[in-house]
Amino acid sequence: MRNEQHQPAYDVIISGAGPVGLFLACELAMAKCSVLILEKAENLHSPLKQLPFGLRGLNALSIEALYRRGLLEQLEVPKRLKDPHSNAVQGPRRQVGHFAGIPLLSGNIDASQWRYRLPSATDTILISEMEELETVLARRAEALGVDIRRGLAITDLDQTEDGVTVACGDRSFQAQWLVGCDGARSIVRKVGGFEFAGTEPEFTGYSAHVDLIDPEKLKPGRNITSTGMYLQSQPGYLMIQDFDGGEFHGADKPITLEHVQEVLRRISNTDVTISALHIATTWTDRARQATTYRTGRVLLAGDAAHIHAPLGGQGLNLGLGDAMNLGWKLAATIRSSRSKEKAPEGLLDSYYVERHPIGAKVLDWSRAQAAIMKPDPAARAMNAIMRDLMETCDGATYIAGRVWGVTTHYDLRGDHPLVGHSVPNFEFEDGARLGELMHDGRGVLLDFDGDTSLKTLASEYGDQLKYVSRRAKEQLGLSAVLIRPDGFVAWASDSEPREQSIRKAAALWFARKETI
């Protein structure tokens, strides 16, 4: 494999210009890393990204991530969740999500159980259009100097101790690092030799836009039948689950009108007639995860690292979380290679340590939903029990916390219960909010009590750590908080900070200016 003449080397090559690859590129470029994105598609427009297929539910962590980078405001006014798949009403019986098709109702959720969630917090879930999200992220990436090249798919790679060379047909490119954000069928994962372990599917899922001669024969909303599940959201937009063990999806057969009609009739137990098939795609609940997210100088993020059924829209949120976690750590590693500021030992490895368990939980969440949607007596019994639990306050709050990402945390082994959680969006006395101070992607040492020793400590880390001394309207009993660039709490104290404790925490995540 030879490098194309006069082709510059980059700090990072990212394979895939979807939301995960674009968001990761923004994080890296903001930290002054040179980034090349290679995307096999010629453009970002796709019929499948049009409404309603392109609608995605952004959970609390994704919303916070976009907000903390000044990107949320660039989306058109996002829609508060009103499940388009139901006839949900406003008020306490408003549907705000689901688990295996079982409605999650707003009136059953007790948000007071989330101790550190403030009134100034961002929304718990918003509906966004996939194409618009990619457009906003691509615009930001290009403004930051990211080189995006479309119509180029990676076909091979070769890595050494010093870098990676990738081939795109007869062209090649070089970088220090390569990150595969190229989806469920990731070439980077396959060529890079990553093991992709997991379970095989229970069903083939269909998303289709059709014209129906007699749509009244289909019941509204989500319907679990003796043979599967079907749903008609907007007129003619169908989702079907056929528990065939994923056989049709795996067969790679053309999706014809006749086939979709046969499946729909069998699952709905009607003789409904399709007069036109505009577009259709299939998917499954295959659940697999890379056993490592890094091999040498090659890393994985998003669907390249983990796949599962798109039930509840967890995939995009999981991938954006990967990008937010990896970006600052990889940037610090790159900065360390060209300066005296040596990144803390094991910083890049903590990406896998923190994100792999989160991914594993989402895969099990997907498997559990598939298990209780099966058309058999055991699944129907489990479904009934889950339905009862979700009608209780504790059950609904638990489900909401998981679906919305509110209860997600990393095991950072801190003494304070806030450590490892996303930092609350403190509102200061002047009306500003913490998230608005995090647009530059730097860590923050938030000092509520004006402790001069904390200001001195922050100065030892140069531009990596921003010192903020302000009083907040609601401080939750805290005196100081150390916040990583991804918005997660690395250290917190309710009393006068112990210098040894905060210095130890800071050294785990940031490089001191004078380190040689």
BAVEX-963610 format. One record per residue (C-alpha): x, y, z. Coordinates in nm, 2 decimals, padded with zeros to 4 digits, always signed. Layout:
% BAVEX-963610
+--------+--------+--------+
|      u |      v |      w |
+--------+--------+--------+
|      X |      Y |      Z |
...
+--------+--------+--------+
***
This chain:
% BAVEX-963610
+--------+--------+--------+
|      u |      v |      w |
+--------+--------+--------+
| +00.00 | +00.00 | +00.00 |
| +00.16 | +00.33 | -00.10 |
| +00.07 | +00.68 | +00.01 |
| -00.08 | +00.91 | -00.25 |
| +00.18 | +01.17 | -00.36 |
| +00.17 | +01.50 | -00.18 |
| -00.11 | +01.37 | +00.04 |
| -00.06 | +01.52 | +00.39 |
| -00.06 | +01.31 | +00.70 |
| -00.33 | +01.37 | +00.96 |
| -00.36 | +01.32 | +01.33 |
| -00.68 | +01.12 | +01.29 |
| -00.86 | +00.95 | +01.01 |
| -01.23 | +00.88 | +01.08 |
| -01.41 | +00.63 | +00.86 |
| -01.78 | +00.73 | +00.84 |
| -01.95 | +01.07 | +00.82 |
| -02.26 | +00.98 | +01.02 |
| -02.34 | +01.17 | +01.34 |
| -02.09 | +00.97 | +01.55 |
| -01.80 | +01.03 | +01.31 |
| -01.89 | +01.39 | +01.26 |
| -01.93 | +01.46 | +01.63 |
| -01.60 | +01.29 | +01.71 |
| -01.43 | +01.49 | +01.44 |
| -01.56 | +01.81 | +01.60 |
| -01.43 | +01.71 | +01.94 |
| -01.08 | +01.64 | +01.79 |
| -01.07 | +01.95 | +01.57 |
| -01.17 | +02.17 | +01.86 |
| -00.86 | +02.04 | +02.04 |
| -00.65 | +02.14 | +01.74 |
| -00.61 | +01.80 | +01.59 |
| -00.60 | +01.76 | +01.21 |
| -00.88 | +01.52 | +01.10 |
| -00.98 | +01.35 | +00.78 |
| -01.32 | +01.19 | +00.74 |
| -01.36 | +00.93 | +00.47 |
| -01.73 | +00.85 | +00.38 |
| -01.83 | +00.59 | +00.12 |
| -02.16 | +00.77 | +00.04 |
| -02.15 | +01.05 | -00.22 |
| -02.38 | +01.27 | -00.01 |
| -02.56 | +01.27 | +00.32 |
| -02.91 | +01.27 | +00.17 |
| -03.10 | +00.94 | +00.18 |
| -03.47 | +00.86 | +00.15 |
| -03.44 | +00.66 | +00.47 |
| -03.34 | +00.97 | +00.66 |
| -03.66 | +01.14 | +00.56 |
| -03.96 | +01.16 | +00.80 |
| -04.05 | +00.95 | +00.98 |
| -03.76 | +00.70 | +00.93 |
| -03.51 | +00.97 | +01.00 |
| -03.66 | +01.07 | +01.33 |
| -03.44 | +00.99 | +01.63 |
| -03.50 | +01.03 | +02.00 |
| -03.20 | +01.21 | +02.16 |
| -03.18 | +01.12 | +02.53 |
| -03.06 | +01.34 | +02.81 |
| -02.69 | +01.26 | +02.77 |
| -02.70 | +01.34 | +02.40 |
| -02.89 | +01.66 | +02.45 |
| -02.64 | +01.76 | +02.72 |
| -02.35 | +01.68 | +02.49 |
| -02.48 | +01.90 | +02.21 |
| -02.58 | +02.17 | +02.45 |
| -02.23 | +02.18 | +02.61 |
| -02.08 | +02.23 | +02.26 |
| -02.32 | +02.50 | +02.15 |
| -02.48 | +02.27 | +01.89 |
| -02.82 | +02.22 | +02.04 |
| -02.93 | +02.57 | +01.95 |
| -02.84 | +02.51 | +01.59 |
| -03.10 | +02.25 | +01.55 |
| -03.44 | +02.37 | +01.45 |
| -03.67 | +02.39 | +01.75 |
| -03.66 | +02.02 | +01.85 |
| -03.99 | +01.86 | +01.92 |
| -04.07 | +01.74 | +02.27 |
| -04.14 | +01.37 | +02.26 |
| -04.49 | +01.27 | +02.16 |
| -04.45 | +00.92 | +02.04 |
| -04.55 | +00.93 | +01.67 |
| -04.64 | +00.56 | +01.70 |
| -04.92 | +00.61 | +01.94 |
| -05.24 | +00.81 | +02.00 |
| -05.08 | +00.96 | +02.31 |
| -05.26 | +01.24 | +02.49 |
| -05.12 | +01.53 | +02.68 |
| -05.11 | +01.53 | +03.06 |
| -05.03 | +01.26 | +03.30 |
| -05.12 | +00.98 | +03.05 |
| -04.89 | +01.13 | +02.78 |
| -04.66 | +00.86 | +02.63 |
| -04.30 | +00.97 | +02.66 |
| -04.13 | +00.64 | +02.55 |
| -04.18 | +00.27 | +02.56 |
| -04.02 | -00.06 | +02.66 |
| -04.09 | -00.34 | +02.41 |
| -04.39 | -00.15 | +02.29 |
| -04.53 | -00.10 | +02.64 |
| -04.61 | +00.27 | +02.69 |
| -04.40 | +00.47 | +02.93 |
| -04.64 | +00.74 | +03.07 |
| -04.53 | +01.07 | +03.21 |
| -04.76 | +01.07 | +03.51 |
| -04.59 | +00.76 | +03.65 |
| -04.24 | +00.91 | +03.66 |
| -04.10 | +01.06 | +03.98 |
| -03.82 | +01.28 | +03.86 |
| -03.74 | +01.38 | +04.23 |
| -03.57 | +01.04 | +04.26 |
| -03.29 | +01.18 | +04.04 |
| -03.12 | +01.37 | +04.32 |
| -02.88 | +01.58 | +04.11 |
| -03.12 | +01.68 | +03.83 |
| -03.19 | +02.06 | +03.85 |
| -03.48 | +02.26 | +03.71 |
| -03.22 | +02.43 | +03.49 |
| -03.13 | +02.09 | +03.33 |
| -03.18 | +02.04 | +02.95 |
| -03.47 | +01.82 | +02.83 |
| -03.47 | +01.44 | +02.90 |
| -03.56 | +01.35 | +02.55 |
| -03.61 | +01.54 | +02.22 |
| -03.70 | +01.42 | +01.87 |
| -03.45 | +01.52 | +01.60 |
| -03.43 | +01.46 | +01.23 |
| -03.12 | +01.25 | +01.14 |
| -03.04 | +01.45 | +00.83 |
| -03.06 | +01.78 | +01.01 |
| -02.84 | +01.65 | +01.29 |
| -02.58 | +01.54 | +01.03 |
| -02.60 | +01.87 | +00.85 |
| -02.54 | +02.07 | +01.17 |
| -02.25 | +01.85 | +01.27 |
| -02.09 | +01.86 | +00.92 |
| -02.12 | +02.24 | +00.91 |
| -01.94 | +02.26 | +01.25 |
| -01.68 | +02.01 | +01.15 |
| -01.59 | +02.20 | +00.83 |
| -01.58 | +02.53 | +01.02 |
| -01.32 | +02.37 | +01.25 |
| -01.11 | +02.26 | +00.95 |
| -01.21 | +01.90 | +00.93 |
| -01.14 | +01.75 | +00.58 |
| -01.45 | +01.56 | +00.47 |
| -01.42 | +01.35 | +00.16 |
| -01.73 | +01.17 | +00.03 |
| -01.74 | +00.88 | -00.21 |
| -01.43 | +00.72 | -00.06 |
| -01.46 | +00.39 | +00.12 |
| -01.18 | +00.24 | +00.31 |
| -01.08 | -00.10 | +00.17 |
| -00.77 | -00.19 | +00.36 |
| -00.55 | -00.06 | +00.64 |
| -00.19 | -00.12 | +00.76 |
| -00.07 | +00.00 | +01.10 |
| +00.28 | +00.04 | +01.26 |
| +00.39 | +00.16 | +01.60 |
| +00.39 | +00.51 | +01.46 |
| +00.07 | +00.54 | +01.25 |
| -00.19 | +00.40 | +01.02 |
| -00.21 | +00.39 | +00.64 |
| -00.56 | +00.33 | +00.49 |
| -00.64 | +00.24 | +00.13 |
| -00.94 | +00.36 | -00.06 |
| -00.91 | +00.17 | -00.38 |
| -00.60 | +00.29 | -00.55 |
| -00.57 | +00.59 | -00.31 |
| -00.41 | +00.59 | +00.03 |
| -00.40 | +00.83 | +00.33 |
| -00.19 | +00.84 | +00.65 |
| -00.26 | +00.93 | +01.01 |
| -00.14 | +00.87 | +01.36 |
| -00.47 | +00.72 | +01.45 |
| -00.78 | +00.56 | +01.27 |
| -01.13 | +00.55 | +01.42 |
| -01.39 | +00.33 | +01.26 |
| -01.73 | +00.50 | +01.28 |
| -01.85 | +00.32 | +00.97 |
| -02.16 | +00.15 | +01.11 |
| -02.28 | -00.21 | +01.17 |
| -02.10 | -00.35 | +00.87 |
| -01.78 | -00.17 | +00.96 |
| -01.49 | -00.24 | +00.72 |
| -01.24 | -00.10 | +00.98 |
| -01.37 | -00.35 | +01.23 |
| -01.34 | -00.64 | +00.99 |
| -01.00 | -00.55 | +00.83 |
| -00.87 | -00.44 | +01.17 |
| -00.92 | -00.79 | +01.31 |
| -01.16 | -00.70 | +01.59 |
| -01.37 | -00.99 | +01.75 |
| -01.74 | -00.91 | +01.73 |
| -01.91 | -01.13 | +01.99 |
| -02.28 | -01.16 | +02.06 |
| -02.61 | -01.32 | +01.98 |
| -02.81 | -01.40 | +01.67 |
| -03.15 | -01.23 | +01.59 |
| -03.50 | -01.34 | +01.68 |
| -03.67 | -01.14 | +01.41 |
| -03.66 | -00.95 | +01.09 |
| -03.78 | -00.60 | +01.12 |
| -03.93 | -00.40 | +00.83 |
| -03.96 | -00.02 | +00.79 |
| -04.16 | +00.07 | +00.48 |
| -04.35 | +00.35 | +00.32 |
| -04.64 | +00.22 | +00.12 |
| -04.98 | +00.31 | -00.02 |
| -05.27 | +00.11 | +00.13 |
| -05.60 | +00.05 | -00.05 |
| -05.77 | -00.03 | +00.28 |
| -05.57 | +00.12 | +00.57 |
| -05.87 | +00.09 | +00.80 |
| -05.81 | -00.28 | +00.83 |
| -05.50 | -00.21 | +01.04 |
| -05.55 | -00.11 | +01.41 |
| -05.39 | +00.22 | +01.51 |
| -05.07 | +00.22 | +01.72 |
| -04.84 | -00.06 | +01.81 |
| -05.00 | -00.41 | +01.79 |
| -04.85 | -00.73 | +01.92 |
| -05.02 | -01.02 | +01.76 |
| -05.00 | -01.40 | +01.77 |
| -04.74 | -01.39 | +01.49 |
| -04.54 | -01.08 | +01.56 |
| -04.59 | -00.70 | +01.58 |
| -04.69 | -00.42 | +01.34 |
| -04.73 | -00.05 | +01.37 |
| -04.86 | +00.22 | +01.14 |
| -04.74 | +00.56 | +01.26 |
| -04.83 | +00.82 | +00.99 |
| -05.06 | +00.69 | +00.71 |
| -04.86 | +00.44 | +00.50 |
| -04.55 | +00.43 | +00.72 |
| -04.52 | +00.08 | +00.86 |
| -04.30 | -00.10 | +01.10 |
| -04.33 | -00.48 | +01.12 |
| -04.15 | -00.75 | +01.33 |
| -04.15 | -01.10 | +01.19 |
| -04.00 | -01.35 | +01.43 |
| -03.83 | -01.56 | +01.16 |
| -03.49 | -01.57 | +01.33 |
| -03.37 | -01.29 | +01.11 |
| -03.39 | -01.52 | +00.81 |
| -03.51 | -01.27 | +00.55 |
| -03.27 | -01.00 | +00.65 |
| -02.98 | -01.24 | +00.64 |
| -03.08 | -01.38 | +00.30 |
| -03.01 | -01.04 | +00.14 |
| -03.31 | -01.07 | -00.09 |
| -03.49 | -00.78 | -00.26 |
| -03.78 | -00.63 | -00.07 |
| -04.07 | -00.65 | -00.30 |
| -04.43 | -00.52 | -00.27 |
| -04.55 | -00.88 | -00.27 |
| -04.32 | -00.98 | +00.01 |
| -04.41 | -00.69 | +00.23 |
| -04.78 | -00.75 | +00.17 |
| -04.74 | -01.12 | +00.26 |
| -04.56 | -01.04 | +00.58 |
| -04.80 | -00.76 | +00.68 |
| -05.11 | -00.98 | +00.62 |
| -04.96 | -01.27 | +00.82 |
| -04.85 | -01.05 | +01.11 |
| -05.17 | -00.83 | +01.12 |
| -05.41 | -01.13 | +01.06 |
| -05.59 | -00.92 | +00.79 |
| -05.62 | -00.92 | +00.41 |
| -05.49 | -00.56 | +00.39 |
| -05.37 | -00.46 | +00.03 |
| -05.06 | -00.26 | -00.06 |
| -05.10 | -00.08 | -00.39 |
| -04.75 | +00.08 | -00.40 |
| -04.42 | +00.03 | -00.22 |
| -04.21 | +00.35 | -00.22 |
| -03.92 | +00.25 | +00.00 |
| -03.84 | -00.03 | +00.25 |
| -03.55 | -00.16 | +00.46 |
| -03.50 | -00.44 | +00.70 |
| -03.32 | -00.47 | +01.03 |
| -03.28 | -00.73 | +01.31 |
| -03.22 | -00.76 | +01.68 |
| -02.88 | -00.91 | +01.63 |
| -02.68 | -00.80 | +01.93 |
| -02.30 | -00.80 | +01.90 |
| -02.02 | -00.60 | +02.06 |
| -01.65 | -00.57 | +01.99 |
| -01.45 | -00.74 | +02.27 |
| -01.21 | -00.45 | +02.26 |
| -01.25 | -00.10 | +02.12 |
| -00.88 | -00.05 | +02.04 |
| -00.62 | -00.25 | +01.86 |
| -00.29 | -00.06 | +01.85 |
| -00.37 | +00.27 | +01.67 |
| -00.71 | +00.16 | +01.55 |
| -01.03 | +00.24 | +01.75 |
| -01.40 | +00.18 | +01.71 |
| -01.70 | +00.39 | +01.80 |
| -02.08 | +00.38 | +01.75 |
| -02.23 | +00.09 | +01.55 |
| -01.89 | -00.02 | +01.44 |
| -01.83 | -00.12 | +01.81 |
| -02.18 | -00.25 | +01.89 |
| -02.50 | -00.34 | +01.72 |
| -02.85 | -00.42 | +01.85 |
| -03.22 | -00.37 | +01.76 |
| -03.32 | -00.01 | +01.72 |
| -03.59 | -00.05 | +01.98 |
| -03.62 | +00.27 | +02.18 |
| -03.36 | +00.45 | +01.97 |
| -03.06 | +00.37 | +02.19 |
| -02.81 | +00.32 | +01.91 |
| -02.75 | +00.69 | +01.81 |
| -02.73 | +00.79 | +02.18 |
| -02.48 | +00.52 | +02.26 |
| -02.27 | +00.63 | +01.96 |
| -02.27 | +01.00 | +02.05 |
| -02.17 | +00.90 | +02.40 |
| -01.87 | +00.70 | +02.26 |
| -01.76 | +01.01 | +02.06 |
| -01.79 | +01.25 | +02.36 |
| -01.59 | +01.01 | +02.57 |
| -01.32 | +00.93 | +02.32 |
| -01.27 | +01.27 | +02.16 |
| -01.09 | +01.45 | +02.45 |
| -00.89 | +01.14 | +02.55 |
| -00.76 | +01.08 | +02.20 |
| -00.69 | +01.46 | +02.16 |
| -00.49 | +01.46 | +02.49 |
| -00.29 | +01.15 | +02.37 |
| -00.21 | +01.33 | +02.04 |
| -00.11 | +01.65 | +02.22 |
| +00.11 | +01.44 | +02.45 |
| +00.30 | +01.30 | +02.16 |
| +00.41 | +01.65 | +02.05 |
| +00.46 | +01.84 | +02.37 |
| +00.59 | +01.82 | +02.72 |
| +00.24 | +01.77 | +02.86 |
| +00.22 | +01.40 | +02.89 |
| -00.13 | +01.26 | +02.91 |
| -00.21 | +01.06 | +03.23 |
| -00.12 | +00.70 | +03.20 |
| -00.40 | +00.48 | +03.08 |
| -00.62 | +00.78 | +02.97 |
| -00.69 | +00.64 | +02.62 |
| -00.75 | +00.29 | +02.76 |
| -01.02 | +00.43 | +02.99 |
| -01.23 | +00.48 | +02.68 |
| -01.29 | +00.11 | +02.66 |
| -01.31 | +00.06 | +03.03 |
| -01.59 | +00.32 | +03.06 |
| -01.78 | +00.27 | +02.74 |
| -01.78 | -00.11 | +02.70 |
| -02.00 | -00.18 | +03.01 |
| -02.24 | +00.09 | +02.90 |
| -02.27 | -00.07 | +02.55 |
| -02.31 | -00.42 | +02.71 |
| -02.61 | -00.29 | +02.92 |
| -02.77 | -00.14 | +02.61 |
| -02.74 | -00.48 | +02.43 |
| -02.90 | -00.66 | +02.72 |
| -03.17 | -00.40 | +02.72 |
| -03.24 | -00.47 | +02.35 |
| -03.23 | -00.85 | +02.41 |
| -03.48 | -00.82 | +02.70 |
| -03.73 | -00.62 | +02.48 |
| -03.70 | -00.88 | +02.20 |
| -03.76 | -01.16 | +02.45 |
| -04.09 | -01.02 | +02.57 |
| -04.22 | -00.93 | +02.23 |
| -04.21 | -01.28 | +02.10 |
| -04.54 | -01.43 | +02.00 |
| -04.55 | -01.71 | +02.26 |
| -04.71 | -01.77 | +02.60 |
| -04.39 | -01.71 | +02.80 |
| -04.33 | -01.38 | +02.64 |
| -04.69 | -01.27 | +02.68 |
| -04.66 | -01.35 | +03.06 |
| -04.34 | -01.15 | +03.09 |
| -04.50 | -00.86 | +02.89 |
| -04.79 | -00.85 | +03.13 |
| -04.57 | -00.83 | +03.43 |
| -04.36 | -00.55 | +03.28 |
| -04.68 | -00.37 | +03.19 |
| -04.79 | -00.38 | +03.56 |
| -04.44 | -00.27 | +03.68 |
| -04.44 | +00.03 | +03.44 |
| -04.77 | +00.14 | +03.58 |
| -04.60 | +00.19 | +03.92 |
| -04.39 | +00.50 | +04.01 |
| -04.07 | +00.31 | +04.09 |
| -04.10 | +00.09 | +03.78 |
| -04.17 | +00.38 | +03.54 |
| -03.89 | +00.59 | +03.69 |
| -03.64 | +00.31 | +03.66 |
| -03.73 | +00.26 | +03.29 |
| -03.72 | +00.63 | +03.22 |
| -03.39 | +00.67 | +03.39 |
| -03.24 | +00.40 | +03.17 |
| -03.41 | +00.51 | +02.84 |
| -03.32 | +00.87 | +02.89 |
| -02.97 | +00.81 | +03.02 |
| -03.04 | +01.01 | +03.33 |
| -02.90 | +00.73 | +03.56 |
| -02.60 | +00.65 | +03.34 |
| -02.27 | +00.67 | +03.52 |
| -01.91 | +00.56 | +03.51 |
| -01.73 | +00.38 | +03.79 |
| -01.47 | +00.64 | +03.87 |
| -01.43 | +00.52 | +04.23 |
| -01.48 | +00.86 | +04.39 |
| -01.59 | +00.93 | +04.75 |
| -01.88 | +01.16 | +04.65 |
| -02.20 | +01.01 | +04.51 |
| -02.19 | +01.26 | +04.22 |
| -01.86 | +01.13 | +04.09 |
| -01.90 | +00.94 | +03.76 |
| -02.23 | +01.12 | +03.68 |
| -02.31 | +01.39 | +03.43 |
| -02.26 | +01.72 | +03.60 |
| -02.58 | +01.91 | +03.69 |
| -02.65 | +02.22 | +03.48 |
| -02.60 | +02.47 | +03.76 |
| -02.76 | +02.81 | +03.70 |
| -02.54 | +03.09 | +03.84 |
| -02.67 | +03.40 | +04.02 |
| -02.62 | +03.61 | +03.70 |
| -02.85 | +03.38 | +03.50 |
| -02.57 | +03.20 | +03.31 |
| -02.56 | +02.82 | +03.32 |
| -02.27 | +02.58 | +03.35 |
| -02.33 | +02.41 | +03.01 |
| -02.28 | +02.75 | +02.83 |
| -01.92 | +02.77 | +02.98 |
| -01.82 | +02.43 | +02.83 |
| -01.84 | +02.51 | +02.46 |
| -01.46 | +02.51 | +02.43 |
| -01.43 | +02.14 | +02.54 |
| -01.20 | +02.21 | +02.83 |
| -01.23 | +02.06 | +03.18 |
| -01.38 | +02.28 | +03.45 |
| -01.29 | +02.33 | +03.82 |
| -01.61 | +02.48 | +03.96 |
| -01.55 | +02.66 | +04.29 |
| -01.86 | +02.78 | +04.47 |
| -01.67 | +02.92 | +04.77 |
| -01.39 | +03.12 | +04.61 |
| -01.11 | +02.89 | +04.75 |
| -00.77 | +03.05 | +04.64 |
| -00.60 | +02.71 | +04.66 |
| -00.83 | +02.57 | +04.40 |
| -00.75 | +02.86 | +04.16 |
| -00.38 | +02.79 | +04.21 |
| -00.43 | +02.42 | +04.14 |
| -00.62 | +02.49 | +03.82 |
| -00.34 | +02.72 | +03.69 |
| -00.10 | +02.43 | +03.71 |
| -00.29 | +02.26 | +03.42 |
| -00.28 | +02.55 | +03.18 |
| -00.55 | +02.57 | +02.92 |
| -00.67 | +02.22 | +02.99 |
| -00.86 | +02.32 | +03.30 |
| -01.08 | +02.63 | +03.33 |
| -01.13 | +02.77 | +03.68 |
| -01.48 | +02.90 | +03.74 |
| -01.56 | +03.07 | +04.08 |
| -01.93 | +03.16 | +04.10 |
| -02.22 | +03.11 | +04.33 |
| -02.52 | +02.91 | +04.19 |
| -02.89 | +02.95 | +04.27 |
| -02.90 | +02.59 | +04.38 |
| -02.56 | +02.43 | +04.47 |
| -02.69 | +02.10 | +04.60 |
| -02.48 | +02.13 | +04.91 |
| -02.16 | +02.12 | +04.71 |
| -01.85 | +02.34 | +04.77 |
| -01.65 | +02.24 | +04.45 |
| -01.67 | +02.01 | +04.15 |
| -01.40 | +01.89 | +03.91 |
| -01.56 | +01.83 | +03.56 |
| -01.40 | +01.64 | +03.28 |
| -01.42 | +01.78 | +02.92 |
| -01.70 | +01.53 | +02.85 |
| -01.91 | +01.68 | +03.13 |
| -01.87 | +01.39 | +03.38 |
| -01.78 | +01.46 | +03.74 |
| -01.43 | +01.35 | +03.83 |
| -01.43 | +01.48 | +04.19 |
| -01.68 | +01.66 | +04.41 |
| -01.69 | +01.79 | +04.77 |
| -01.96 | +01.90 | +05.01 |
| -01.71 | +02.06 | +05.25 |
| -01.38 | +02.24 | +05.24 |
| -01.18 | +02.06 | +04.97 |
| -00.89 | +01.84 | +05.08 |
| -00.60 | +01.93 | +04.86 |
| -00.46 | +01.58 | +04.84 |
| -00.79 | +01.44 | +04.72 |
| -00.85 | +01.69 | +04.44 |
| -00.49 | +01.68 | +04.33 |
| -00.51 | +01.30 | +04.30 |
| -00.83 | +01.32 | +04.09 |
| -00.70 | +01.60 | +03.86 |
| -00.38 | +01.39 | +03.79 |
| -00.59 | +01.10 | +03.67 |
| -00.75 | +01.31 | +03.38 |
| -00.53 | +01.61 | +03.31 |
| -00.16 | +01.67 | +03.23 |
| +00.03 | +01.93 | +03.43 |
| +00.20 | +02.21 | +03.24 |
| +00.54 | +02.13 | +03.38 |
| +00.53 | +01.75 | +03.32 |
| +00.83 | +01.63 | +03.12 |
+--------+--------+--------+
***
